[in-house]
Amino acid sequence: MATKQRARVVLDRTKAHVRYRYVCPHGHIDWDQTNNHIWCRGCRRQAENGDDVDPEHRELVDKKTSEVIPWERIEIVVPEPEEREADA
């Protein structure tokens, strides 16, 4: 029996609503893409202040649906400057 492949999630982080919707597992919006995972500045700051938090994650959380999305399903797109929409 074949399992259903989940769709890729395409993120354009130049849009504010996307930055606020997809967060690290600890709820931070200030994460960046690395080679094969995300790295979160907010988690790094917590770790520097003594919390037992790893700034490297292999999943994001969709705050709208509460879905945990593995890194393998995420695609970050960066549109050309002339294609970017102004945030309202």
C-alpha positions as semicolon CSV with decimal commas, in nm:
position;residue;x (nm);y (nm);z (nm)
1;M;0,000;0,000;0,000
2;A;0,155;0,332;-0,110
3;T;0,155;0,625;0,125
4;K;0,028;0,959;0,003
5;Q;0,310;1,208;-0,065
6;R;0,241;1,542;0,103
7;A;0,272;1,855;-0,111
8;R;0,571;2,084;-0,091
9;V;0,523;2,409;0,097
10;V;0,661;2,703;-0,101
11;L;0,757;3,005;0,114
12;D;0,830;3,358;-0,007
13;R;0,978;3,516;0,305
14;T;0,976;3,863;0,150
15;K;0,606;3,870;0,243
16;A;0,531;3,962;0,605
17;H;0,232;3,728;0,637
18;V;0,455;3,434;0,539
19;R;0,727;3,531;0,788
20;Y;0,473;3,543;1,071
21;R;0,283;3,227;0,969
22;Y;0,574;2,980;0,952
23;V;0,774;2,965;1,274
24;C;1,038;2,747;1,437
25;P;0,911;2,482;1,683
26;H;0,958;2,738;1,964
27;G;0,745;3,003;1,789
28;H;1,019;3,234;1,658
29;I;0,995;3,406;1,319
30;D;1,363;3,496;1,292
31;W;1,494;3,175;1,136
32;D;1,713;3,134;0,828
33;Q;1,762;2,860;0,575
34;T;2,090;2,667;0,591
35;N;2,213;2,375;0,381
36;N;1,976;2,111;0,513
37;H;1,784;2,265;0,802
38;I;1,682;2,597;0,956
39;W;1,876;2,798;1,210
40;C;1,685;3,023;1,449
41;R;1,826;3,343;1,599
42;G;1,562;3,348;1,872
43;C;1,653;2,998;1,987
44;R;2,023;3,089;1,980
45;R;1,953;3,387;2,206
46;Q;1,760;3,162;2,444
47;A;2,050;2,914;2,451
48;E;2,298;3,194;2,520
49;N;2,084;3,294;2,817
50;G;2,096;2,947;2,971
51;D;1,787;2,777;2,824
52;D;1,827;2,422;2,696
53;V;1,728;2,512;2,338
54;D;1,892;2,399;2,013
55;P;1,888;2,671;1,741
56;E;1,895;2,411;1,463
57;H;1,563;2,262;1,350
58;R;1,449;2,030;1,075
59;E;1,086;2,138;1,077
60;L;0,867;2,447;1,085
61;V;0,522;2,502;1,232
62;D;0,237;2,654;1,033
63;K;0,066;2,875;1,293
64;K;-0,253;2,890;1,084
65;T;-0,309;2,513;1,076
66;S;-0,075;2,395;1,359
67;E;0,083;2,154;1,109
68;V;0,443;2,054;1,173
69;I;0,618;2,059;0,835
70;P;0,940;1,862;0,787
71;W;1,226;2,048;0,617
72;E;1,217;1,807;0,322
73;R;0,877;1,949;0,220
74;I;0,978;2,316;0,242
75;E;1,098;2,523;-0,053
76;I;1,215;2,880;0,001
77;V;1,174;3,107;-0,302
78;V;1,332;3,447;-0,344
79;P;1,159;3,651;-0,615
80;E;1,345;3,905;-0,823
81;P;1,319;4,258;-0,676
82;E;1,077;4,372;-0,947
83;E;0,848;4,073;-0,870
84;R;0,822;4,138;-0,498
85;E;0,496;4,266;-0,360
86;A;0,499;4,556;-0,117
87;D;0,372;4,456;0,227
88;A;0,063;4,649;0,323
